Amino acid sequence: MDCLGCGFEVERGFAFCPKCGKRQPVPCASCGYLCAPDFEFCPKCGAGVGASAKVVERPAPTPSRTIVPPSRTPSLLANIESEDGLHPASDADRRTVTVLFADLCGFTTLSEQLDPEVMQALQNDLFKELTAAVRNFGGFVDKFIGDALLALFGAPVAHEDDPERALRAALDMIARTARLGESTSHSGSPLLLHIGINTGPVVTGGLGIGTAKSYSVTGDTVNTAQRLQSLAAPGEVLVGELTHRLTRHAFSYESLGDVALRGKAGSVLVHRLDAPLATPRAARGLEALGLSAPIIGRGAELNRMLASLDQACGGSAQLVRLVGEAGIGKSRLVKEFVARVGDEDRFRNVAVRQATCSPLGEQSFGALGAVVRSAAGMMQNDNGEEMRGKLAGLLTDLGLEGEEADRLMPLIYHVLGLGDPDATLQHVEPEQLRRQILYAVRTIIERRLALSPLLIVVEDLHWADAASLEALRFVMDRLERTRLMLLVTHRPAPDNDQLDSSRVSHTALRLSPLNNDDGRALLAALFGESWVNSAGGLPDQILERGGGNPLFVEEIVRGLIDRGVLMREGQRWRTVAGEVATGIPATIQAMLLARVDRLPHEVRRLAQEAAVIGPRFNATLLKAVTADPGRLEAGCELLCDAEIIEEVAGSGSVSSQSYRFTQTLLQDVIYQNLLLQRRSDIHGRVGAALEQLCGDKPERLEDLTALGHHFAQSVERERGARYLQAAGDRARMIYANDDALRFYERALTALGATGQTPLKLAIAE
């Protein structure tokens, strides 16, 4: 970064400028905000940045100034900790939590009126009641602060409906406090609480030093909850905007409008909790991991796809687009379609080539390269030599030999990111190279079509690179009278029609939510018709909460199984007696994070390290990155058992096994759960491991992209920028200008506000 006094470039870790001597800002370890040298706390997230925070490499967050040091009755604290049975992880993390502050009204006056011994007994009784209310709804008692209690819902263990749990706990706390007041002798005034509840991002982890260290949270979310509690009148529960939005389907409120809270720069929209609704409305659905079940409610779409393939086999090329939100069942429908193609005699000669675009962004021709890898039988862990050998075998199988094969090989190397090992293309103009690659792709597909009909499947097209989209459009435009079908899936977007062509018949199938009958059929397929008919209102609750999204419905069911609400007895399923909470969280993060929180600590750390690598990862790379390589194999087995990850079929031996997260959004949730500093540290380790695996001079665009991505997210951002610049240069060589521009922009973003450095100027050119 540049010195604030003289502009001199100061190396990371320098407390003073070596040129002018001015003291430098301190980056917050939690959020990265540059704090003034005399700041003890980050003004953005509340984490400690003072001298004590700088002593260790990864400082634990420090309480914000609005929270005074807690005073706990030692005996009560011991009881609470032993009864909770919770063992929070020592690692700090980032997550969305619902924070509840409850305070006893008139505590000072009451203390003046009662004998200290009587007052202490009353406090202990009150705290026991409040603690019981918090526990009953799955919350965690953070601390007691004088006469107040701070409770957390969503940390250290998340549930899918934490905001709703917090509100129900608040109402229970008020009722318990009132009953306690009626049963105890004191001044005669009723015992009343006033409560503030707020939902938002926090940093969790160990706070304090030595024996005083305990699990807690920091951040503005906590401060706002305390301000709401101070504003609430006796007997009132006030909630922040996000808490209201996530629970208004189940509770009635009175809006107090925008309120200026003490210590807050702007106003906050505040709502007063009234009561639970007699008939709750439907809540938002959540993401799922996909339990095994036959496809339900997609018969019409499946028949349209089969009909399109029939037309393609007759010599009329077809483009079919499956469009739908995440979790609606696009991949499930593709899987069923491909299986039907393989089972039916009329399609027995159809060759199928499949590819999935990466959410991290594809390199130039990345999506198309994945199709080529599928055709050649390449594995993710194949080295360059192995890939070249399999490519040569593919061309031979297609009847492409001699000079023609020699002409095509270097062009396909570029598509696969293998570089130009023989320098065959070094003097070819970029525009000419681009055209040659397009015609090479067309030639290979034409040769495949001469042998049999061809079905190409590209999933998650919304993440595809511009070069691949151009190539696919080029091929479809010129092969309209062939036995070709291109099937793509993508989420709804304004530019959905990039592949549509007037020359080729195209069909867009928008997947809609399941109706109630289809939803019940899905549950019956999972658990049996007898369970659906004997489980009372639970199936309808699940379907109502799921909103017709198959993936959401299945994740709700998975949560019930994980919590022991649904249990298998032989070949039958039953519902455990008692109240069943099927509340749906307001965000996918809450549902998926709840699954992750149930993992053993060491396994959870392994999942976090894998999540930094990406949605797909190789065991060799993860072993080089993980803090405990000796437990890698066992940890991956546990993650597979928990359906957090799954093995990629045919990816190699145990030592080089490839895995993928069962859902991309699951990987996202685990990644976002990490502190910024820990993310940066792991990204740096991944980058260093990739350098060892790729060698001194990586050639593949895929490797340059990965190296640039990871180093750009680490403290070595300039190193990442150089790799991204090299990736941009490589993309520009083949006239993939849009992709080159994207790499250059990412390189500039990695450099940030570093002034006009030579590297930044070179990239900007």
Phi, psi and omega in degrees: 000163181268143178298136179287342182270314186237353179084000180294141181285116185257132180290152179298137179097345177286127178278335181229152177287127181289350181263311184249350177084003182288138178290141188260156176298157180249121178289133177294131182290340183270317185238352178086358181295137179279112183263146176301153186302330183268003178289136172262338180227146177289126180289348183267317184238351177087359180287154180286136178228012182282193185299320181294330180287337184272352185291322182256163184291320181237091185293143172285147180297148181252142182300147177290163187292343183280354180248119180280158179304134185287147173241118183240144171287117188307315182295321179293318179300317180299318180296317182297313184293321181287325181286326180298322183066019181263141177232080184301146178295145180288335181289136173284154175209176178247136179197165174270126185227148171262119185256132180241123173249125177235134184226141178279124181290141175067030183297318182297314179297318180296322179296327179289332186271334186253152173298142182306323181292320177294320180295319179296319179296320179296318178299315180297318178297318180296314182294327177295318179295315181295320179296320178297320179296318180296315182295321183300334181250020172078019179271177182231125178282112181285305183194163169252133181237095185065244179261009184251158178235138174247120180237151182239138173236111185117356176209140001283351179238128181273150171235164185286347184225045185300317179301319179294320178299319181298319180293319179293323176296320179299315179296322178293321179297318179297317180294317179296319180296319178297317179295322178297319179297324180287335185262357182243153178265120173209214188292348182102344178285144180293147175275123183230143174255155162233134194232140172238136181229134179216143180244135179174184183285142177219169168251128181251160176148190181282128177244140180106185184229138175062227182290343179276358183285134180212163180287134178198186180228155175224160179136167183295335177302320179292315180301316181295321178299321179291323177295321177296321178297319179295327181283332185293140175282166178305130180083001183261153171236117178252139182233155177280177187297313183293320178300317179298314183296326183277348185233002184293346175288343186239349183225152173263146185225162166241124182280132175262002179075194179283127183236136176276114179266143181301130178086358180257137183293319181243180179276161181234134177284118187244141177232141176263126180290132178262286183195165173294145177288141178296323177233093182299144176278171181292139178265171175295146175274171183228163180291152180235172177255355173081089174279157184288126178197152176295158180290135185236134171073017181238022183298319181295315180295319180297318179295323177296320180293318178295322178294321178296321178293324175301315179295320179297317179296338178274000176104013177241105184303146185229141170242124179237127179246125172262120186241133178180161179291165177302131177090357185282345174115021181297309182295323179296321179291321177298316180300316179295320180297313180297322178296319179295321178299320180288336184270334187270135183299325183295341181248017188295339181264001183285126174272135183244129177234127186236148177210152176231129181283147183273137177291345177282355183099136182266148170290170177302130183062021182296314180295319178293321177299325178295324176295317179297319179299319178299317181294324184270356180072029180284144177258158183298328183265009176294138175276178184300319181295318179295321179294319179296322179295318180291326177294318178299321177295322178298313181297322178296317179299331180272003180080019180259104183225174176065220184298324181296317177295319179298326180286324184279326187306309181298327180292318178289330173305316179298317179300323181274357181074026182268002179078201182230075189300330181259009180055032182291329189252010188294337181256007180277132178296145183306314181296320178294321179296319179300314180296321180296321179295317179300316180289330176295317178298316178300318181299314182296317180293321177299317179296322178294319180293333178292338181270322183190168173299154184229129174247118177252127180243125176234113180265154180057051182297340179295346176257006184289153178278159184295323182295320179293320178299318179297317182295318179295319178296319179301314181295314182296322181295330187256356180236037185291339180253045181230175181270056184243136170231129176250119179248123180233151174237145177197163176278159179300135180201157181300329184257040182298336191264025184299333182263350183298142183218144177288344182276335187243138175294126180231144182232126176253120180248111179268117182280124182259164179298154177289144173279176187295320180296317178295323178296316177295324177296324177296315179295322178295323178293327181281317191237357179097147180298325182296322178294317180301322183279343185248000186267015178065226182270002184299314179302318179295325177296317181298313182292322179296316179292325184286341176063022178085359177275115185303319182294321178295314180301316183292327179289324176299315179297319179299320178298321178295322178293316181298326182273000178081011178287321174252130182228141178271133174234097186069239180262006184243159176245147176221158178262129179294137182297150179115177182293133181250118178266111180247025182303139181261132177292159182280343180229153175298328183302317183298317180295311184288324179294330177298323177294318183292321182296340180278352180286151171302153187305312183295323180290323178296320177297320179296319178297323178294318178296320178294323181296328178292324177298315178145181181299329175241143181209157182254142182299326179297314180292317180297324179296325179286342185258323189293151180285343182225075184297337181295337181255015185299309185297315179295321180295318179294324177297318179294321178294324176293318179298324179279359180060032172276319176231170175214152179288145173271119186301134175069024185272353176135193181286175181302319183293333181243020182300139175258146180229165171216151174291141184296336174219138179299320181293334175294316176299320179299316182297315180297319180296313182293340179289341182282145170297149181302321182293320180289322174304311182300317180297314181291320176303318179297320178293322177295316179300316180296320179294321178296322177299320178294321182283328184270343182091180185291326184232081179298137182254325186290135178299326178299318179291317179299319180296314180296316179298316179296318181299311186288315179293328179294336178266003179253187177288342180268061185293325179295323177297318177297320180297323180294320177294320179294324175297317179296322177295320177296318178298319180294319179294322181293331180300329181255020174063028173271070190296321180298318180290321177299316179298321179296319178295318180295319179296321177294324178296316179295321177297320179297323180288330177062210183275069181256010182079184182275075178282159178304320180295317180296320179295321180295320180291320182297334179292000000 
